Amino acid sequence: MDFGVGVGWRRILKHEGFATKELVHWLRFGSVLVAGLALFFVFRRIDLHELALTLRWARPGWLLAAIALYGFGFLPAAWRWHLMLALDGWRGASGATARMTLMGHFFYTLFFGMRGETWPSPHFTRVGTGCL
């Protein structure tokens, strides 16, 4: 059976006979496991004494302000994406746009600027419903 583009994965899995709740739990467990292993390998290479010394010398107010400024910087980017998609006729929720913008910025950082924040655009043009 051909489901076409933009059909939810739960419907496909239900059609194929998979238990969706059990599969979702295993996928979440796998995601946590992969993230935990990645953090283990990263922190294994970091000298924790040097990290503690660096953070001890950091001024807490400036550190929190930098983190907050970085986080709030995603709001205009998400709003810009939402406006661009609305001009194209996409009628999705702004929360969905914000999630895809965060994913795009993640891949922008991961791949050093290749694909950039344009990563979500094929998804939005393919789905077009706003259901992420």
N, C-alpha and C positions, 0 to 999 in steps of 0.2 A: 504494500500500500504506500503510495507516495503522499507524504504529509505536506510537501511544499516548504517554502522558506518562511521562517518566522513562527513556526508552530512550537509551542512550549515543549521542553524536554520531558516534563512529567507525563504529558499525553503520549509521547512516543514510547517512553518506558512502560507505561500502563498497557499500551497496545502490544508491546513485545513480551509482556508477562512478568516484568520485573516488579518486585515489591518496592514501591517508591520510598516509603518511610525507611525501610532498612537500608536501601541504597544511599539515601541522603545521609543517614547516620554514618555509614562507612566512608562516604566522600568527605564529610566533615572531619572524621577521625583521621583520614589520610592527609587532609590539609593541615591539621594541627601537627601531625607527625612530621610532615615535610618542613613546616615552619620551625618546629622544635629542632630538627636536625640542622637546618640552616643556621639557626641561632647558635647551636652548639659549635658548629665549625667556625663561625665568625668569632665568637667569644673565646674559642680555644687559641686563636692567633693573637688576641689582644692581651697586652700586659695590663692586668687589672690594677696593679699598684700605680702604674702611670696614669691610667684612666681616673682612678680615685684622686690622685694628686692634681690632675688637670681640673677636675670638677670642683675640688676644694678651693682652687684659686679663682674659679669663675665667680663672677658676681651674680647672685641668684636673681636679682631684679632684671638685669640685662639678659640673662639666659632665658628666663620666662618670657620676657618681651620679644626676644628673637623667635622663640618657638611659636608664640601666639601670632606674631606678624606673618610668619611662614604659613601657618594654618589658615589665617584669614585671607591670605593671598589667593586661595583656591576659590573663594566666593565670587570674585569678579570673573574669574575664568569660567566657572560653571554658569554664571549668568550670561556671559558672552555666547557660550555654546548653546544655551537654551534659546537665546534670541535668534541665533543663526538657524537653528533647527526649526523654530517657529516660522521664520521667513520662508522656509522650504515646505511648510505645511504640516510639520510634525506636531502632534498634539499630545505630548507626553507630560508626565509630572516633572516638576523641577527637581525633586529628589532623585529621580532616575538619571537626570542629566548630571547632577552633582556626583553621583556614584561613578558614572562613566568618565567624568572629568578627572576624578581622583585616580581611577584606573589608568587613564591616559597619562597623567603625570607620573605615575609609578613606572610605566613602561618608558617614558621619556628619560627618567633617571636611570633605569636599568640598562637601557641600550644607548646611553650617552647621546641622546638627541635624535637618534634615527627613529623615524615614525612619529616622534613627538606626541603632542596631545591630539593629533589627528587620528590616533588609534581607534577611538570609538566611532568615527564617522561611517565606516562600512556597516557597523552594526545598526546604527540609527537608520541608514538609508535602506537596509534590508528589512528590518522589522517594521519601523514606521508606526507602530501602535503605542509605544510608550510603556509596554509591559516588559520590564526587565526581570 
